[in-house]
């Protein structure tokens, strides 16, 4: 009886000292969901492309202060490696659960005004974006590639 009681006490102490930790990697990860449109007019000031992806980060250290000048989301135009960088939305800190990491989806908006035809492609052009994120510790995620986007004259 004493051995059973001692074993039960040890088991209770061992279980109570365990802390649940995130099963997610501390290296952020992203997964492509999609884009809102597959074509835009060259240089349009009224058209936009919404790019949506899922993200995970085991230690939840996503979302730099915009005043820092260090971006969170990095996109590259496949035609000429032009970079368009973004911050996570302001509401991001509200979804972090300390010790459990962070998971969610994010949508960024790319203005078509920046997407213009190249001189050697006056009748139309196609591009895609390469995308990755970086956390506050400087860890970079995997890269994703969007679907093709056609730029109309």
C-alpha positions as CSV (number, residue, x, y, z in Angstrom):
1,X,0.0,0.0,0.0
2,X,2.8,2.4,0.9
3,X,4.5,1.6,-2.4
4,X,1.3,2.3,-4.4
5,X,0.9,5.6,-2.5
6,X,4.5,6.6,-3.1
7,X,4.2,5.7,-6.8
8,X,1.0,7.8,-7.1
9,X,2.7,10.8,-5.4
10,X,5.7,10.6,-7.8
11,X,3.4,10.3,-10.8
12,X,1.4,13.4,-9.7
13,X,4.6,15.4,-9.1
14,X,6.1,14.3,-12.5
15,X,2.9,15.2,-14.4
16,X,2.4,18.5,-12.7
17,X,6.0,19.6,-13.5
18,X,5.5,19.0,-17.3
19,X,4.8,22.1,-19.4
20,X,2.9,21.8,-22.6
21,X,5.1,23.2,-25.3
22,X,4.3,24.0,-28.9
23,X,4.7,21.2,-31.4
24,X,5.4,23.8,-34.0
25,X,8.9,24.6,-35.2
26,X,10.5,27.9,-34.1
27,X,11.3,28.4,-37.7
28,X,8.3,30.0,-39.4
29,X,6.5,28.1,-42.1
30,X,4.0,29.3,-44.8
31,X,1.6,27.6,-47.2
32,X,0.1,29.3,-50.3
33,X,-3.6,29.7,-50.4
34,X,-4.2,31.8,-53.5
35,X,-4.6,35.2,-55.2
36,X,-7.7,37.2,-55.8
37,X,-7.2,37.6,-59.5
38,X,-5.0,36.2,-62.2
39,X,-4.8,39.3,-64.4
40,X,-4.5,43.1,-64.0
41,X,-4.2,46.1,-66.3
42,X,-0.6,47.4,-66.5
43,X,-0.1,50.2,-64.0
44,X,-3.8,50.3,-62.9
45,X,-4.3,52.6,-60.0
46,X,-7.6,51.0,-59.2
47,X,-6.8,47.2,-59.3
48,X,-5.2,45.2,-56.6
49,X,-4.1,41.6,-56.0
50,X,-4.9,40.0,-52.7
51,X,-2.3,37.3,-51.9
52,X,-3.3,34.9,-49.1
53,X,-1.2,32.4,-47.2
54,X,-1.2,30.4,-44.0
55,X,1.6,30.7,-41.5
56,X,2.9,29.0,-38.3
57,X,5.6,29.8,-35.9
58,X,6.4,27.8,-32.8
59,X,7.5,30.6,-30.6
60,X,5.1,33.2,-31.9
61,X,7.7,35.9,-32.5
62,X,6.1,37.3,-35.7
63,X,5.2,40.9,-36.3
64,X,7.9,43.6,-36.2
65,X,7.2,47.1,-35.2
66,X,6.7,49.1,-38.4
67,X,8.9,51.8,-36.9
68,X,11.8,49.3,-36.9
69,X,12.0,49.3,-40.7
70,X,12.5,45.5,-40.5
71,X,9.8,43.9,-42.7
72,X,7.9,40.6,-42.0
73,X,6.8,39.5,-45.4
74,X,9.1,39.5,-48.5
75,X,7.8,39.2,-52.0
76,X,9.9,39.1,-55.2
77,X,8.6,39.8,-58.8
78,X,9.8,36.9,-61.0
79,X,10.4,39.1,-64.0
80,X,13.1,41.3,-62.5
81,X,13.5,40.4,-58.8
82,X,11.8,43.6,-57.7
83,X,11.1,43.4,-54.0
84,X,7.8,44.4,-52.4
85,X,7.9,44.0,-48.6
86,X,5.2,44.2,-46.0
87,X,4.5,44.1,-42.3
88,X,2.0,41.7,-40.7
89,X,-1.4,43.3,-40.1
90,X,-1.7,45.2,-36.8
91,X,-4.1,42.7,-35.3
92,X,-1.5,39.9,-35.4
93,X,-0.4,40.2,-31.7
94,X,-4.0,39.5,-30.6
95,X,-3.9,35.9,-31.9
96,X,-0.6,34.9,-30.2
97,X,-0.9,32.4,-27.4
98,X,2.4,32.5,-25.5
99,X,4.0,29.0,-25.2
100,X,1.7,27.6,-27.9
101,X,3.1,29.5,-30.9
102,X,1.0,31.1,-33.5
103,X,-0.9,29.9,-36.5
104,X,-3.2,31.8,-38.9
105,X,-3.7,33.2,-42.3
106,X,-2.6,36.5,-43.8
107,X,-3.6,38.5,-46.8
108,X,-1.5,41.2,-48.3
109,X,-2.6,43.5,-51.0
110,X,-0.3,44.2,-54.0
111,X,-1.2,47.4,-55.9
112,X,-1.4,46.8,-59.7
113,X,0.0,50.4,-60.1
114,X,3.5,48.8,-59.5
115,X,2.9,46.1,-62.1
116,X,3.8,47.6,-65.4
117,X,4.7,46.0,-68.8
118,X,8.3,45.7,-69.6
119,X,9.4,47.5,-72.8
120,X,10.2,44.1,-74.5
121,X,6.7,42.8,-73.6
122,X,4.3,45.5,-74.9
123,X,1.5,43.1,-75.7
124,X,1.3,41.6,-72.2
125,X,3.4,40.0,-69.6
126,X,3.2,37.2,-67.0
127,X,4.8,37.0,-63.6
128,X,4.5,35.2,-60.3
129,X,5.7,36.2,-56.8
130,X,8.2,34.4,-54.6
131,X,7.1,34.9,-50.9
132,X,8.7,34.2,-47.5
133,X,8.4,35.6,-44.0
134,X,10.9,36.4,-41.3
135,X,10.4,36.3,-37.6
136,X,11.8,38.7,-34.9
137,X,14.7,36.3,-34.3
138,X,15.7,36.5,-38.0
139,X,14.5,33.0,-38.9
140,X,13.2,32.8,-42.5
141,X,10.4,30.6,-43.6
142,X,10.2,28.3,-46.6
143,X,9.5,30.1,-49.9
144,X,6.2,29.8,-51.7
145,X,5.4,30.7,-55.3
146,X,2.1,32.3,-56.4
147,X,0.0,31.4,-59.4
148,X,0.9,33.2,-62.6
149,X,-0.5,36.8,-63.0
150,X,-1.1,38.2,-66.4
151,X,-0.5,41.9,-67.0
152,X,-2.6,43.2,-69.7
153,X,-1.7,46.3,-71.9
